[in-house]
Amino acid sequence: MTSGSSGLARIKVYTRVRPLIGREIENGNNSCIVEMPDKHTTVWTSRHSTQESKRFQFHRSLWSFDENDPHYVSQDALYQLIGQDMLSNCLNGYNSCIFAYGQTGSGKTYTMMGNKLDGLVPSLGRELFILKQSMLEKQNALLHLKISFCEIYNEVVYDLLSSDNVKLRVRETKNHTPYVENLQEFPLKDFEDLIGYLRRGSMKRKTASTIANKTSSRSHSIFTIILQQERYLDENLTKHEKLESHLRLVDLAGSERTNVHNEARFKEGSHINKSLTTLGRILTILSNSSSRRGTKGIPYRESVLTWLLKESIGGNSQTAMISCLSPTEHEETLSTLRYSETASKITNVVTQNKSKVELEGDLQQLVSKQEEENMKLLQFIEKLQKGDSGLSTKKYQVLRNRIKYEQKYIDSLMYKTNLTKKLYFERMSAMEEYSDELLKLIEVHNKDIIRKNRKIHEIFERGNEPKQEEIPTEEKEVWDPQVNLMIEKYLDENVYAL
């Protein structure tokens, strides 16, 4: 994938204060220490309203404390303000990232995931499939979507969509772009697919009860949507460009005091704080480098989190940070705001990821050649009309007939080009349908395998392990060889035949 246009993009920081929760109300903490007095991006915090306050200014301040307030920012309004902008960047071929930061229990996971499919991640996914269908109907572009979902727990990466609990390693490409080795990517057919993977991974994510939050996330999670596009560039539909972008949606674990007696919680807290501290150091270094030339010397690798976010913070990405604030915790809220202020000073260098490809290259060359020759002939005819050519009337008529013939030839070439494009879309649509059917077929047989494996496992669990020849055919036959034949036949008839 070659690079397109480049530019500078400052990290956009949004602050969002959540409403009071039951624990705070029970403890008598009914007053909010955060103020967002007007539509400007200013945040005030103080321990008591009569004491000195601190003022911060960000891209936007989002008041989600009281839903009855006219300035209240709902989940849908949050998406309109942040999500749509990032989605537009991705569709134009730019990598994008949204990450939620804040102390434990400040509303990060709610902001990103939501309760009733109203978080940023589901909202972005829903809009993507609406746009995909629109592109297909207009026949001006194709959009393919894939996702991956991983977590960083105790400085180790795990695939949240894998049945195995295998530790994964972080690598770098030749261009020094980090990636997770062997992290699975799944193609998406529809919005339900995306939600299914999101729920499956979220259920597997490490959580625990802490002082600040009964279901605190003990890991950082990264949900990545990969957008691959083919867009047509001209009215004749003879050229198209390929765009590929990554949308990273990051839910960071919350910072929390580590003065706990539970060994596991203490270890988790230590690793979380280490990664967030490293992230803070990198933000500080980048914010102080107004004339930054690359990222050499920046300690991204000191933490797995910062290594994976290398492109999002100081690299090739349009990035938004949502700083989630508690309305009652003074020190933690103040710390989050200072952290956010540092991030708001960072500028990334973003590059459009695209490559141009000519469709029906031979046809296009012929069209160009014929048009060029026609232009020369037309110029010659102008001379004829002025009497400068010295040609007879007969030769003049021959030239006119030749131009008419070549114009018809050009029209036929353009017709072939458009027909090729139409067939291309029809085949792509058919391939998607056949792929869906094949996936359903495989899924049915996978479920059958799991069922039979469970039966075999139950036999051994009962302690009545039979000899190999004594296992009933129904339980011994884990994979029916006929399935392979069915799949091969299906591919031959419906896919390879296209």
N, C-alpha and C positions, 0 to 999 in steps of 0.2 A: 504494500500500500504506500503510494507516494504521498508527499505532503502538499497541502494546498496553502491557502493564505494563513499568515500568522499575525499575532497581535498580543497585547498585554491585557490581562484581566485581573483586577483586584478581587481578593476573596470577599464575598458579601457576607456580612454578619448580621443575623437577625436574633433579637432577644425575645423570649416568650415566657411570661409568668403564668403559672398554673393556678387554679382555684385552691382553696383550703380543702384538706382531706380530713377524714374522720378522726385520725389520731391527733391532729393539730387542734381541732375543735374541742375534743375531749380534754386536752391539756390547757385549754383556755387561751390558745394562741389565735385570737380572732382578728387581729389587725394585720394588714399587709404592709410590709416594709418597702415595697417596690412601688414607684409611681411612674406613670407614663402620662403626663398631664395634657398633652396635645398630640396632634398628628405628626409632629416632628420626631426625629430619631434621638430622643433623649431619655435616659433612665436615671431615676433617683433612688438611692437606698440610704436607710438610716436605721439605727437600732430603735430609736423613738423619734416621733415626728418633731420633737422640740430640740433634738440634737443635730449636730452638723451632718449634712448629707453629701454624697458623692455623685457627681454628674458624669455620665458617659454618653457618647454619641455613636450610633451605629447606622447601618443602612436602613433598617426599620426596627421599630419596637412594637411587639405584638401583645396586646392586652387580652389575655384569656382568663383573667381572674374572676370576673363576674359576667355571666351570660346575659344578664339584664341590662348591662351597660351598653349604650349605643356604639361604643368603640370596640366592643367585644369581637375578637377574632376567632371564628369557629374553625373546625378542621377543613371545611370546604374553602373558607376564605384563605386559610394558610396555603392550600394547594394553589389557589388562584394567584397568590402573591409570589410563591417560590417555585412550585412544581412546574407550572406552565413555562416559565422562563427557562428552566433547566431542560425541559423536554424539547423546546425549540432549539436550544444549543445542540443537543444530541442529534436531532434530525438534520441539522446543518453540518454534521460530521465532526463535531467537537466533543471530546471527552468531558464528562461532567460528574460532579460529586456533591452529594448533600450529606453532611454528618451532624448528628445531634450530640451536644456536649452538655455536661452538668453533673451536679452531685446525685447520689443515689436518691431515687424517689422524686426527681424534679420534673418528670413527664417526658423523658426522652423516647422511651419505647412507645408510649401513647401517641406522641407526635409522629413517629415514623410508621408504626403499624396500625394504630387506632384500635377501636373496640368492634365496630360494625363495618369493617372494610372501608373506613373513612380516613385512615392514615395516609401519609404521603405515598408510601409504596403501593398500596392498592389503587389509589387515585391515579398515579402515574401509569400503572399497568392498564387500567380501564381506558384511559385516554389513548394509549398507544394502539390498542386494538381497534378503536374507532378510526384512528388515522390510517391504520394498515388497510382496513376495508375501503376507506375513501380512495386511497392510492390505487387499489386494485380496480375499483369501478371506473376511475378516470383513465386508467391504463397509461399513466405517466410515470409510475415508479412501482418497484416491488420492495417490500420490507420483510426481512426475516429476523425473528427474535429468538434469543437464547438467554438462559439465566444460569447463574451459579450462586451458591449460598454457603458461606463458611463462617466459622467462629475462631477467635483467638482466645484460648483458655490457658492460663498459666504459661503464657509465652509459647504455646504450641498451636498450630493451625489444624483444625478438623473440618472435614466436609460434612455439613449438616444434612446433606441429601444422600449420604452413603449409609448403607446398613452396617458397614464396618467402622470401628472406632480407631482408625489408623491415623498416626501422626503424619502430617504432610510437611513437605519442605518448601521453603521459598527460594526461588531461583531468579536469575536475571537474563534477559535476552541480550543479543549482541549490542543493542542500543541502550543497555543498562536499564531496561524497564522491568520492574519486579513482577513476578507471577507465581502462583502456587502450583507446584508440580503435581500432576495427577488429580487436580480438582475437576470434578465432573461438570460438564455443561449440558443443559437439557434444552432441546428446541421446544418452542411454545406453539401450540395450535390455536389456543384461545385464552380468554381471560381466566376461565375456570382452571386451566392448567397452571397459570401463574399463581393463583390463590392456593391451589393444592400444594405446590412446592413451598410456598411461603409458610403455610400452616404446618406442613410436615417438618420443615427445618426449625421453625420457632418452637415446636413442641420438644425438639431434641436439644435445644439450647440450654446451657447450664444456668440454673437459677437457684436462689436460696433465700431464706428469711433472714433479714438483718434488722438492726435497730430502726433504720430509716424507711425500710420497705419490706413488706412481707414476701414479695416475689421479685427480689432484686436480681437483675441480670449480672452474672458473675463472669461474663465474657464479652468481648467486643464482637459484633457481627457485621459482616459485609455481604449485602445482597446486590449482585451485579447483573444488570440487564445489558446484553450485547445486541446492538442494532446494526444490521447489515442491509444496506440499501443499494438499489440500482435505479438511477434516475436518468430520464431522457433529457437531452440538452437542447434539441432543436425541434422545430415544427415538423420537419421531415422524418423525425424519429430514427435518424441514422447513427447518432452518437449517444452514448450514455456514460455516466460516471458512477463509480462505486464508492460508497461512503461507509466507513465502519467506525462506530463510536461505542464507548463504554459509559454506562450510567451507574456509578457506585453509590449505594444507599447504605450509610454506615450508622449503626446504633452503638455508641460507645458505652462501655460499662461505667457506672458512676463512681466518682472519687468518694472515698469514705475513710474515716479514721480507722486505723488498724489496731486499736487497743481492745481487741476481742480475745477471749480465752479459747475459743474453738480453733484448733490447729488448722483445719481445712480452710475455714473462713479467713484466718490470719494470712495463710499462704496466698489465697486468692486476692485478698486486699493488697498484699505486698506487690504482687505481679501487676495488678491493675494500676496501682499508684506509680509503679516504676514506668510503665508504658505511657501513662499520662504525663509524668514528669519529663520523660524524654520528648514527648510531643511538645510540651511547653518550652523546652530548651530550643528545639528546632524552630518553633514559631518565633522565639525571641531573636535567634540568629538571622532568620530570614527577614524579619521586620526591621532589623538594623542594617540590612544590606540593600540600601536604596539603589545602588548600581550593580546589582548581583549579576555575575557572569557564570551561569551554570550552578551546579549544586556540589561542586567539589569541596571536601572538607566538612560537610554537614553530616552529623552522626546519625543518619537514617537507620543504620543497621544495629544500633544499640538496643532497639526494640523491634519485635516482629510487627507490631502495629504501625510504627512510623515507616518501616521498610515497605510495607504494602501500600501505605498512603503517600509514598514518595511522589508519584505523579500528581496526586490531588493537592499536595501542599508544597508549592515551590516548583511544580513541574508542568506538564501539559494537560491542564484541566481547568474548566470553569467550575469554581467551587463555591458552595454556600455552606455556612456554619450556622446552625440553630442552637443558640445557647438557652437552655431550659433553666428557669429560675424557680426556686422555692420562695413563697411569699412570706416565710417566717424566719428562715435561717440567715442571720445577718452575715456571719463570717464566710460561710460557704457561697452565698450569693455574691458577696463582694469579690471573692476569689474568682468565681466564674466570669464576672464582668471584666476583671483585669486581664484574665486569660483571653477573653474575647476581644478586648481592645488591642492586644498584641496581634492577634490573627487578622484583624481588620486592616493592618498596615502592609500585609503581604500581597505582592503582585506575582501572578503566574504568567508564563509565556505559553500561550495556547496556539495550537496548529491544527488546521483542518485536515482530517485524515481522508484523502480521496485520491482516486486515480481515474483518468479518462480512458475509455475503451471505445473503439469504433466498431459498430455493428455493420456486417456485410461490407467489409472494407473494400473488396473488389468493385462492388456496385457503386460505392461512394466515389471511388477514384474515376470510374467511367463517367459518372454524372458530372463530376468536376471538369473532366477533360472535354466532354461534349459541350458544356456550358461555355468553356473558354474558347472553343473553336467557333461556336455560334456567335460569340461576342465579336470575334475577328471578322466573321462574315458580315455581320450587321454593320460594322464600321466600313467594310468594303462597299456595301450597298449604298451607304450614305455618299460615298465618293461617286458611285454610279449615278445617283440622283443629281449630283452636281455636274456630271459630265466629265469627271476627271479620270475615269478608269480606262477608257479606250476599248471597252468590251462591246461586242455586238448585242443586239436585243435577245438573240437566241441564248447566248451564254449567260446573260443576265437572268433569263427565266430559269435556266438550269440551276443557278445558285439559289434562287428563291425556293425551288422545289426541294433542293438539298436541305435547306434550313427547316422546311416543314417536316421532312422525313426525320431529321435528327431530333427535332422537338418531340415528335411522337416516340422516338427511341428513348429519350430522357423520361418521358411520362411513363413508359413501360418499366423502366428501371426503378422509378420511384414507387410504382405500384408493387413491384416485387419486394422492395425494401419494406413497405408498409405491411404487406402480406406476411413477410418473415416475422415482423414484430408481433403481429396478431397471433400467429401460430405459436410464437415463443410464450406469450402470455397464457394461451390456452393450454399449452403443455405444462407450464409451471403450475397452473391451477389444478390440472389433472394429477400431476405428481404429488401435490399436497394432499389431495383426496386419497390417492392410493397409499401414501405414507401413513395417513391417519388410520386407514383400514388395517394396514400391516401392523401398526403399533397396537391396535386393539387385539389383533390375533395373537401377538406375542404376549400381551398382558394377560389374556385368558389362560394361556399355557403356563405362564410364570406363576399365576395363582394356583394352578393345578400342581406344579412342582412343589410349591410351599406346603400345600395341603398334604401331599404324599410324604414329604420330608418330616412333617410333624407326626404323621402316623408311625413312621419308622422310629423317630425319636421316642415316641411313647412306648414302643415295644421294648427298647433298651432301658428306658426309665423304670419299667416294671420289673426289671431284673430277670426277665425271661428271654434272654437273647437267643434267638433260634439260629440254627446253622444257616449258611447262605442259601442252601437249596430248599430250606423249609419256609423261607419268607414267602408269604402269599404273593401271587403275581400282581395283585392290585397294589400292594405296598412296596414291592421290590422295584417296580417299573417306574422310576422317577421321571425319566424323559422318554416319551414315546417317539421312536425314530420316524414315525409317520409325520410328526410335526415338521421336521426338517424338509421332507418331501413336499408338504403342503406349502411351506413358505417359499421354497424354490419355485414351485409351480406358479404361485401367486406372483412372484417377481417376474418370471418369464412372460406371463400373460399380460400383466398390467403395468409393469415398470420398464423392463428392458425393451419391450416391444415399442415403446414410444419413439 
